[in-house]
């Protein structure tokens, strides 16, 4: 009986073993590059729970392997060879044979090369992200702008604006120094990409923060272009000329000359740009920076969610705005830069620039303004002609007196001369179509402006580490002389019947000067190994005058000699501010923070000389600040910044002077204005994984303003006449969030970037003495895909979707719409020296209840080129706007007004061009 039981047991075990040993795993091991069999590679199965070896074998001379008698279940498959990297994969085994096919192994040499490239192309050290330029392939003779488009985390839009890690780039340096002043476009558009060794992106701190090591929260997103050493010897440059063939004298043309020469530490660069295609014109941001306009502005949001600014009535200069994206412009831009260093102790940087613009534009504007239950519809057309010249000179002289003392001198000058005329024809109707008013006006301007500034900075380091002293002083002056003429016919209607007509023929003469002088000192003292204390004191003195006289035309004398007292005024202001500040800072390897506060004691002394009336007042402000940064990895960081700041009202806002340039939209100053105070919080985080080539960054900004300066509007619903006056209000705030995620899709050898964003803004409005609010919500998503292969093809696809929602307390209606922008860029090389490139842009704007027009348009450009003589010469043929659909239409939302504006745009044209990229022969000989 026992024998029988034993035999049965053995038989059952044998049967179970037979049924569980039938499965087999097979495959082939090959070399990843050469596709040849890999002999004698270990192929092993490990149990996933404890990684214990279950079965193993070796590949044969043909690379094949077999693992027999494998039970059902999950296993870790691993290969091992002394010349190849390990291959690891999870597999699930059933009862049938499993064929794994071909397993390709990467050689250890190739793997090491891959790692070196990945870790070397992008490096992150502290707050600086560095890109090795040679690892990002661009066309022969491409400029730096084309290189930046290839770099992960950097975006360049179609207008040339640059963003890095979601933030707008404000400075572009070349080898750490300003290049033709601080215009970011000069370096990226005119320097050759192959001259750049490295691109560095960082938040540039203030000069005082860099010196003391104590963060003051004042940063500018900055790109520094480090040139190759061989490019700093001899010279290089380019000559580019293009012209529209088979046309009359008004053909399109561009001429670009760029030259750089190096000798030791001396660098000399020069450029000349001339054309009529809108290239490299002086934008309004540059005008604002050098005092071409005043600050009578209010924020508004366009249909893409971009924040822009609207001038509520022009200032007393009345200069028109030039936007080179619209209209037609002839532009001449020239500049020279000289930099030199002597004995590593003296550094000189001098940069004069000249710009001339001849500009013309036709625009039409439709706007709808809600006033209670009444809707005012305005239709306006404007013809603008401008002839403006501008000369700028920037100079910096830095001297190291010895190892502990240094002095820096800086000076800037800017001179403007503008002649312009602007003709406007407009009507306003009610929501029932009945006419409210009609206007025709011609405004001519002759304006001369001069902006001067100078600075002095002394720095001293004591023998004790981190003990420093600095003295800083600056002076600036802006002087404007204007001679303007206003001729207008203004008709007011009641129930569609003419009720009044005002004819204006006036000469407006302005003389405005504003000066600022400030002096400050700072002393830092180490009180522990990683802790420092800083004390600073600043005094600022602002003085300005604005004399503005308006004269009516006299039929009797044939001259403008009748003073209009209600439109004339002499006004002076003096503002003095004392600001002591105390700050504590902590600096360690991973964590840095500072916290402190200042106190502002400000006194206003305003004098209305015309009315013989004086306004005096004083304020005490509290300026808290805090900064925190945490570098939790070598390539990852978190940064927090809080800042409190004041904004003084402008001279135009304070002066009780009426501006009647637009009869139905007038402004008047308010001498009772107070300064505003803004609390601003920024949180930013960024990280980059070098091995996976994955980048992620996000940012959050929130700001709220007390005593914010807005324009209160009194609107007559019968005649649609509006009078705006600046006042102080509370309740304004805004918040913005952005995120960026970029990765390398290895299987497709493609780069992908995703950037969602969210913004919300609430602004207080005052209409007919009734307080209310306007709210704007904007969300967007950007997607960018790119793939390129050197000398074969270059493809990029981007899409930007934006949703905009607006509401006001004027009524319950919510206005919302979305827009979408699709852009495709393709470049294909053929026959080695030839390339054809094309870009396609599809703009889609949703129809709304207010605007039913179809705003979808397509922009298609193409270029065919051939290079000669080792890419030194390039001949090309290009066509812009092939479909002839370039329309300048934009929607804006401003408080209780929604508007749509259409401008002239440069439509379809073709050009034939030739480029010579040259460099010194000595460099060629070395090659």
Buried (B, 14 or more C-beta within 10 A) or exposed (E): EEEEEEEEEEEEEEEEEEEEEBBBBBBBBBBBEEEEBBEEBBBBBBEEEEEEEBBBBBBBEEBEBEBEEBBEBEBBBBBBBEEBBEBEEEBEBEEEBBEBEEBBBBBBEBBEEEEEEBEEBBBBEEBEBBBBBBEBBBBBBBBBBBBBBBBBBBBBEEEBBBBBBBBEBBBBBBEEBBBBBBBBBBBBBBBBBBBBBBBBBBBBBBBBBEBBBBBBBBBBBBBBBBBBEBBBBBBBBBBBBBBBEEEEEEBBBBBBBBBBBBEEEEBBBBBBBBBBBBBBBBBBEBBBBBBBBBBBBBBBBBBBBBBEBBBBBBBBBBBBBBBBBBBBBBBBBBBBBBBBBEEEEEBBBBBBBBBBBBBBBBBBBBBBBBBEEBBBBBEBBBBBBBBBBBBBBBBBBBBBEEEEEBBBBBBBBBBBBBEBBBBBBBBBBBEEEEBBBBBBBBBBBEBEBBBBBBBBBBBBBBEEEBBBBBBBBBBBBBBBBBEBBBBBBBBBBEEEEEEEEEEBBBBBBBBBBBBBBBBBBBBBBBEEEBBBBBBBBBBBBBBBBBBBBBBBBEEEEEEBEBEBEEBBBBBBBBBBBEBBBBBBBBBEEEBBBBBBBBEBBBEBBBBBEBEEEEBEEEBEBEBEBBBBBBBEEBBBBBBBBBBBBBBBBBBBBBBBBBBBBBBBBBBBBBBBBBBBBBBBBBBBBBBBBBEEBBBBBBBBBBBBBBBBBBBBBBBBBBBBBBBBBBBBBEEBBBBBBBBBBBBBEEEEEBBBBBBBBBBBBBBBBBBEEEEBBBBBBBBBBBBBBBBBEEBEBBBBBBBBBBBBBBBBBBEEEEBEBBBBBBBBBBBEBEEEBEBBBBBBBBBBBBEBEBBEEEBBBBBBBBBBBBBEEEEBBBEBBBBBBBEEBBBBBBBBBBBBBBBBBBBBBBEBBBBBBEBBBEBEEEBEEEE
